[in-house]
């Protein structure tokens, strides 16, 4: 399955969740896309609720179904709560951390920065968005790319950062200091429904 390249606003309206985590997509049209999006819909079945929750998270992190399921299976082999481990693995992706740092204003833009070879992890160029960043790793940009207009514009918009990332403004470098706690991840995601979906 090829990567979705359509409107992220349409995806957000379909699942009823701000995928950019700022509420902009749902501010003007807080209902589903399409001709009948504003119509009242019937109650979803259990399967429908689980599927919608899975799609929320998949759309948010920008994964295709194969990548998403593979990460889910990997989380199941780890110690601890399956759903929490799953979200931590998603948060540890390089494209997501570039977004969390503020080098890009969306995960899609962060993926493009990584793909184009602008990002370094522990001094080494990494151009794979799904690269799993280890705790303690330092993420920065190539020296010549630190003054990219798109990066500086995105950094100017940053109001606060997550606590599991330490940022050095002078060096434009960030350290992934620890795995996130569940309370630091989006509260309007019910990962237990995703576990139920795949284990049904």
N, C-alpha and C positions, 0 to 999 in steps of 0.2 A: 504494500500500500504506500503510495507516495505521500509526501508531507503536505499538510493542508496549508494553502497559501492565500486563502480567502480572508474575509473580514473577521478580525478578532472580536469586534463589537457584536457581530451576529452570533458568534459562538457564545459569548457571555450572556446574551439575551436568551439563547436557547436553553442554557442550564440555570439561568437565574442567579449567576454569581459573577462579581467583577473579577475577571482574570488578571487585570492589571493591578488589582488590590487597591484601587483608589476610588472606585464607585462611578467613574466617568461614563462607563458603557451603559449603565442602567439609569443614569440621572434623568435623561429626557424620555426614554422609552423603557420603562420597567416591565416589559412583557415580551413574549416570544416574537421572533422575526416572522416575516411573511404576511400574506393577506389576512390570515385568520389568527395572527399572533395575539391580538388583544381579546379574542373570544375566550370565554370561560371554558376550561377543559375539565374533563371528568377526573376523578381521583385515580392516581397512578397505582398499578399493582405493585406488589413487593418487588418483583423483578424490575419494573419500571423505575422504582425509587433507587434500587441498587445500581442500575445501569446509569441513571442520571448522575449519581454520586461519582461513579467511575469516570464518566465523561468530564465532569467538573475538573477533576484532578489531572486527567490526561490533557485536556485543553490548556489548563493553567501552566503546566510545565512543557507543553508543546511536543509531546512524544507521539509516535505512531503506536498502534495497538501492540505490535510485536515487541517493541522496546519496553513498553509499559508493563506487559505481562512478564517479560523476562526479569525486569527489576523486581516485580512482585514475588516471583518464585525465589529470587536471590534473598529477599528479605525474610522469607519463610525458613531459610536455613540458618538464620542468625539467632542468637540467644535474645530473649526478651519478647515484647509484645509485637506481633507480626505487623499490625497497622502502623505503629510508631516507627518501627525499623524501616518500613516502606517509605514513609515520608522523609525520614532522615537520609535515605539513599538518594531520593529525588533532590533534596536540598544540597547534597554533596556534589551534584553535577557541576561541571565548570561553568556552563552557560548560566545556570541559576545563580552561582556565586558572583559572577561578573555583574549580573543584574542587581544582586543584593548589595554589592559594594557601591554601585552607582555609576560604573563606567558606561552603562547603557540604561536607557529609560524603560525598556521593555525586555522581556526574555528573548523575544524574536530578534531585537537589535543586538542583544548580548551574543546570541548564537552567531550572528553575522560577524561580529568583532572577532570571535574565536576562529570561525571558519577562514577568515582572511589573514590569520596568522599574526594578529596584533598582541595576543596575550601570552604572557610567560608564567610558568608555574615553577617555582624554585629555580628561576633563571633559564629554564628550558622552554622553547616555543612549543605550545600545544595547540593544535588546530582541530581538535575533536571535541565538539560541544558536550558529548556525553561522558567525557573523561571524569573519573571519580577522584575528587580531590581528597587527599589524606589530611587528617587533623595535624596542624603545625605547618602546613605548606603556605608559602608566600605567593600571592597572586599579584602580578603587576603588568604593565604594558611595556612594549619595547620603547627604548629611550626616544626614538624619533616619533613615536605615536602618542606620547604623553600630552602633546599639545594639539591633538586632533580636535577640531571644532566641536564635533558631535559628542566627544567624550567630556570636554569641559562644560558644554551646555547641560549635559546630563548630571554632572557632579554639582553644578550650581543649584540644581533643583532638589538635591538631597537634603531632607530635613533631619532625619535620624537614620541610624543603621541598626541592624539586629545585633544583639550582644555577643553572638558567637563569632563575630567578625571584628577584628581589630584593624583600624585604618590609620596609616601614617600619611597625613596630608602633604607633608614636605616631599616625601619620596613617591607619592601616588602609588602606594603599595599596601596590600591588605593581607592579614594572616587569618587563616581559618583556625581559630583557637580551640574550638571544641564542637562536638556534635550538638545540634539544637535540642532543647527540651520540647516536649509536646506543647506546652503552654506558649511557646514562642512561634509556633506554626499557626497557619490560618485556622481560626476557631470555627468558621462555618463549613468545615469539611468533617464529615463523619467517616473516617477510614474503616470503621467496623463494617460499614455497608459494602465497601469494596472487597473486604475479606470474605464477606458472605456471598458476594457476587461470584467470585472465582471458586469458592468452595461449595457452590450449590449442587 
